[in-house]
Amino acid sequence: MKNIALVLDYNRTYSLAAQQNAYPLFRSLRLHYHVSDNDSPQDLSPLRDLVVRLMAVPEFFAVEEWPVDEINPGQTISLQKRPLNIPHFLQVVLN
């Protein structure tokens, strides 16, 4: 893939209480299409029909996906904030 990066702002600690109070693990998620001075015009085409997939290994939360219709060179797109679906039994084990 071209110079695509996921830029995230996250909380370093997370708990059952944080999830129950709808406090997000990720404060922001952004997709950035980086452009450098060395890129040729062929490298500067828009990217279309992307899917950003967030998953954990081991599986601490259900997979989340964000469809991205198009991102242009130099553009940053904010992805919609979503609560992570962490099973309650797992939260108890982690705390």
N, CA, C and O of each residue as an XYZ file, in Angstrom:
380
protein
N       0.861     -1.171      0.000
C       0.000      0.000      0.000
C       0.900      1.224      0.000
O       2.023      1.184      0.502
N       0.407      2.285     -0.554
C       1.159      3.534     -0.624
C       1.398      4.070      0.777
O       1.283      3.322      1.748
N       1.720      5.312      0.898
C       2.079      5.913      2.187
C       0.853      6.219      3.039
O       0.542      7.382      3.298
N       0.169      5.182      3.465
C      -1.027      5.320      4.283
C      -0.652      4.988      5.726
O       0.038      4.006      5.998
N      -1.125      5.832      6.641
C      -0.848      5.589      8.058
C      -2.114      5.788      8.874
O      -2.929      6.662      8.579
N      -2.266      4.969      9.897
C      -3.344      5.145     10.856
C      -2.756      5.908     12.035
O      -1.826      5.446     12.695
N      -3.314      7.078     12.283
C      -2.848      7.935     13.370
C      -3.883      7.843     14.478
O      -5.054      8.154     14.262
N      -3.460      7.419     15.663
C      -4.437      7.271     16.737
C      -3.979      7.923     18.017
O      -2.790      8.015     18.324
N      -4.974      8.371     18.748
C      -4.807      8.952     20.066
C      -5.537      8.009     21.014
O      -6.746      7.825     20.875
N      -4.844      7.415     21.962
C      -5.485      6.402     22.793
C      -5.190      6.629     24.269
O      -4.254      7.339     24.636
N      -6.017      6.004     25.105
C      -5.819      6.040     26.554
C      -4.912      4.878     26.933
O      -5.110      3.750     26.481
N      -3.935      5.157     27.751
C      -2.952      4.125     28.121
C      -3.527      3.075     29.070
O      -3.017      1.957     29.140
N      -4.563      3.421     29.783
C      -5.217      2.448     30.659
C      -6.694      2.391     30.299
O      -7.276      3.376     29.844
N      -7.284      1.236     30.508
C      -8.686      1.040     30.177
C      -9.255      0.033     31.157
O      -8.569     -0.912     31.545
N     -10.506      0.226     31.563
C     -11.094     -0.653     32.574
C     -12.569     -0.903     32.274
O     -13.150     -0.292     31.377
N     -13.150     -1.797     33.032
C     -14.573     -2.079     32.924
C     -15.380     -0.816     33.213
O     -16.350     -0.522     32.515
N     -14.983     -0.079     34.229
C     -15.691      1.164     34.564
C     -15.613      2.166     33.413
O     -16.590      2.859     33.128
N     -14.470      2.247     32.758
C     -14.326      3.167     31.632
C     -15.287      2.779     30.511
O     -15.927      3.648     29.918
N     -15.392      1.493     30.217
C     -16.292      1.077     29.148
C     -17.746      1.297     29.540
O     -18.544      1.746     28.718
N     -18.101      0.990     30.781
C     -19.485      1.159     31.216
C     -19.907      2.630     31.193
O     -21.092      2.930     31.048
N     -18.956      3.535     31.332
C     -19.248      4.972     31.277
C     -19.024      5.550     29.885
O     -18.942      6.766     29.713
N     -18.927      4.661     28.888
C     -18.763      5.048     27.483
C     -17.516      5.890     27.263
O     -17.498      6.774     26.406
N     -16.477      5.615     28.038
C     -15.194      6.294     27.872
C     -14.399      5.518     26.830
O     -14.112      4.340     27.038
N     -14.040      6.140     25.724
C     -13.423      5.384     24.627
C     -11.967      5.005     24.888
O     -11.228      5.742     25.541
N     -11.575      3.861     24.374
C     -10.164      3.471     24.410
C      -9.372      4.351     23.458
O      -8.258      4.774     23.767
N      -9.960      4.625     22.290
C      -9.318      5.490     21.298
C     -10.023      6.841     21.298
O     -11.225      6.922     21.041
N      -9.275      7.894     21.584
C      -9.852      9.248     21.558
C     -10.067      9.720     20.130
O     -11.031     10.431     19.850
N      -9.178      9.330     19.226
C      -9.362      9.662     17.812
C      -8.608      8.662     16.946
O      -7.554      8.149     17.323
N      -9.173      8.403     15.787
C      -8.566      7.544     14.768
C      -8.605      8.317     13.458
O      -9.664      8.775     13.029
N      -7.444      8.459     12.825
C      -7.367      9.189     11.565
C      -6.553      8.386     10.565
O      -5.579      7.725     10.923
N      -6.960      8.453      9.326
C      -6.239      7.818      8.232
C      -5.553      8.925      7.451
O      -6.206      9.869      7.007
N      -4.228      8.817      7.277
C      -3.451      9.867      6.615
C      -2.726      9.295      5.403
O      -2.080      8.250      5.484
N      -2.844      9.995      4.280
C      -2.166      9.637      3.025
C      -0.990     10.588      2.894
O      -1.141     11.719      2.433
N       0.166     10.128      3.297
C       1.382     10.947      3.342
C       1.948     11.175      1.944
O       1.967     10.269      1.111
N       2.406     12.395      1.706
C       3.056     12.753      0.453
C       4.429     13.320      0.783
O       4.565     14.179      1.655
N       5.442     12.833      0.080
C       6.786     13.376      0.272
C       7.235     14.083     -0.995
O       6.628     13.922     -2.054
N       8.286     14.855     -0.883
C       8.821     15.585     -2.035
C       9.347     14.644     -3.116
O       9.463     15.037     -4.276
N       9.663     13.415     -2.747
C      10.230     12.451     -3.701
C       9.169     11.680     -4.488
O       9.509     10.910     -5.386
N       7.895     11.876     -4.165
C       6.839     11.136     -4.849
C       6.679     11.620     -6.283
O       6.689     12.820     -6.556
N       6.532     10.667     -7.187
C       6.303     11.006     -8.594
C       4.804     11.253     -8.806
O       3.995     10.858     -7.967
N       4.425     11.896     -9.910
C       2.993     12.127    -10.171
C       2.157     10.846    -10.180
O       0.979     10.879     -9.825
N       2.749      9.723    -10.578
C       2.013      8.459    -10.571
C       1.673      8.019     -9.146
O       0.672      7.338     -8.919
N       2.518      8.417     -8.187
C       2.281      8.055     -6.793
C       1.208      8.922     -6.146
O       0.754      8.630     -5.040
N       0.802      9.981     -6.830
C      -0.095     10.955     -6.230
C      -1.542     10.789     -6.681
O      -2.283     11.769     -6.746
N      -1.942      9.593     -6.985
C      -3.329      9.356     -7.369
C      -4.169      9.044     -6.136
O      -3.657      8.510     -5.152
N      -5.455      9.376     -6.185
C      -6.340      9.042     -5.059
C      -6.445      7.531     -4.889
O      -6.309      6.776     -5.852
N      -6.686      7.109     -3.674
C      -6.957      5.693     -3.395
C      -8.452      5.561     -3.143
O      -9.049      6.383     -2.446
N      -9.050      4.527     -3.712
C     -10.503      4.360     -3.629
C     -10.875      2.991     -3.063
O     -10.131      2.016     -3.162
N     -12.057      2.972     -2.467
C     -12.668      1.724     -1.969
C     -11.767      0.987     -0.988
O     -11.483     -0.199     -1.157
N     -11.322      1.704      0.037
C     -10.499      1.103      1.089
C     -11.383      0.655      2.246
O     -12.493      1.156      2.429
N     -10.878     -0.285      3.016
C     -11.527     -0.689      4.261
C     -10.459     -0.673      5.342
O      -9.444     -1.360      5.235
N     -10.695      0.118      6.387
C      -9.803      0.136      7.544
C     -10.375     -0.864      8.531
O     -11.536     -0.760      8.930
N      -9.562     -1.828      8.923
C     -10.007     -2.895      9.822
C      -9.177     -2.842     11.090
O      -7.948     -2.893     11.042
N      -9.854     -2.741     12.227
C      -9.196     -2.703     13.529
C      -9.499     -4.008     14.245
O     -10.658     -4.365     14.456
N      -8.425     -4.720     14.619
C      -8.598     -5.982     15.329
C      -7.481     -6.144     16.347
O      -6.434     -5.505     16.239
N      -7.704     -6.982     17.316
C      -6.703     -7.253     18.346
C      -6.333     -8.723     18.317
O      -7.171     -9.582     18.041
N      -5.075     -9.003     18.603
C      -4.601    -10.380     18.716
C      -3.875    -10.491     20.050
O      -2.844     -9.839     20.216
N      -4.355    -11.283     21.016
C      -5.566    -12.085     20.948
C      -6.812    -11.194     20.880
O      -6.733     -9.985     21.096
N      -7.943    -11.797     20.582
C      -9.170    -11.063     20.304
C      -9.797    -10.512     21.587
O     -10.577    -11.191     22.254
N      -9.435     -9.252     21.922
C      -9.987     -8.582     23.098
C     -11.278     -7.853     22.774
O     -12.067     -7.568     23.675
N     -11.506     -7.550     21.514
C     -12.740     -6.888     21.100
C     -13.096     -7.344     19.694
O     -12.256     -7.847     18.947
N     -14.352     -7.155     19.359
C     -14.821     -7.546     18.034
C     -14.166     -6.666     16.971
O     -13.845     -5.507     17.233
N     -13.973     -7.204     15.798
C     -13.371     -6.476     14.689
C     -14.280     -5.315     14.293
O     -15.496     -5.472     14.184
N     -13.671     -4.150     14.081
C     -14.394     -2.973     13.598
C     -13.868     -2.625     12.212
O     -12.673     -2.748     11.945
N     -14.762     -2.190     11.334
C     -14.371     -1.801      9.983
C     -14.971     -0.447      9.621
O     -16.102     -0.124      9.982
N     -14.171      0.333      8.893
C     -14.608      1.625      8.374
C     -14.377      1.629      6.866
O     -13.231      1.530      6.427
N     -15.419      1.737      6.072
C     -15.211      1.875      4.631
C     -14.764      3.301      4.311
O     -15.272      4.261      4.891
N     -13.822      3.431      3.396
C     -13.343      4.738      2.952
C     -13.513      4.774      1.433
O     -12.839      4.044      0.707
N     -14.406      5.618      0.970
C     -14.666      5.704     -0.474
C     -13.448      6.198     -1.234
O     -13.085      5.645     -2.272
N     -12.808      7.260     -0.702
C     -11.657      7.831     -1.402
C     -10.829      8.672     -0.443
O     -11.367      9.353      0.431
N      -9.518      8.616     -0.619
C      -8.600      9.489      0.109
C      -7.582     10.009     -0.905
O      -7.038      9.253     -1.710
N      -7.344     11.299     -0.844
C      -6.437     11.951     -1.787
C      -5.070     12.167     -1.156
O      -4.955     12.224      0.069
N      -4.036     12.288     -1.974
C      -2.693     12.536     -1.450
C      -2.673     13.779     -0.549
O      -3.200     14.832     -0.908
N      -2.054     13.631      0.626
C      -1.965     14.725      1.587
C      -3.177     14.860      2.482
O      -3.177     15.690      3.391
N      -4.198     14.078      2.253
C      -5.445     14.189      3.012
C      -5.402     13.344      4.277
O      -4.773     12.287      4.318
N      -6.082     13.831      5.304
C      -6.283     13.080      6.536
C      -7.786     12.970      6.761
O      -8.502     13.971      6.710
N      -8.260     11.760      7.007
C      -9.679     11.507      7.234
C      -9.862     11.037      8.673
O      -9.178     10.118      9.123
N     -10.782     11.666      9.389
C     -11.126     11.209     10.738
C     -12.124     10.068     10.621
O     -13.135     10.179      9.928
N     -11.828      8.973     11.304
C     -12.734      7.827     11.309
C     -13.719      7.988     12.456
O     -13.379      8.515     13.516
N     -14.920      7.536     12.235
C     -15.986      7.657     13.229
C     -15.599      6.947     14.527
O     -15.082      5.830     14.507
N     -15.858      7.608     15.650
C     -15.608      6.974     16.953
C     -16.668      5.909     17.184
O     -17.855      6.118     16.930
N     -16.211      4.765     17.669
C     -17.122      3.662     17.958
C     -16.716      3.023     19.274
O     -15.527      2.913     19.574
N     -17.698      2.602     20.061
C     -17.343      1.857     21.273
C     -16.854      0.467     20.880
O     -17.430     -0.182     20.007
N     -15.805      0.027     21.522
C     -15.305     -1.324     21.254
C     -16.164     -2.321     22.010
O     -16.535     -2.089     23.161
N     -16.470     -3.412     21.369
C     -17.305     -4.442     21.959
C     -16.409     -5.452     22.680
O     -15.991     -6.457     22.104
N     -16.122     -5.159     23.963
C     -15.276     -6.040     24.778
C     -16.195     -6.914     25.629
O     -16.985     -6.385     26.411
N     -16.113     -8.235     25.497
C     -16.979     -9.120     26.295
C     -16.782     -8.887     27.798
O     -15.657     -8.706     28.265
N     -17.891     -8.893     28.547
C     -17.809     -8.627     29.994
C     -16.941     -9.639     30.734
O     -16.208     -9.260     31.649
N     -17.005    -10.924     30.358
C     -16.187    -11.918     31.048
C     -14.709    -11.608     30.882
O     -13.918    -11.844     31.795
N     -14.332    -11.086     29.731
C     -12.943    -10.755     29.477
C     -12.513     -9.533     30.283
O     -11.375     -9.467     30.747
N     -13.406     -8.572     30.454
C     -13.110     -7.387     31.244
C     -12.797     -7.764     32.685
O     -11.894     -7.198     33.301
N     -13.545     -8.717     33.217
C     -13.314     -9.165     34.596
C     -11.946     -9.812     34.705
O     -11.233     -9.581     35.681
N     -11.570    -10.611     33.731
C     -10.269    -11.287     33.740
C      -9.131    -10.263     33.639
O      -8.093    -10.417     34.282
N      -9.333     -9.226     32.832
C      -8.277     -8.227     32.624
C      -8.095     -7.291     33.805
O      -7.005     -6.753     33.998
N      -9.135     -7.086     34.598
C      -9.026     -6.144     35.728
C      -8.357     -6.742     36.898
O      -8.192     -6.077     37.921
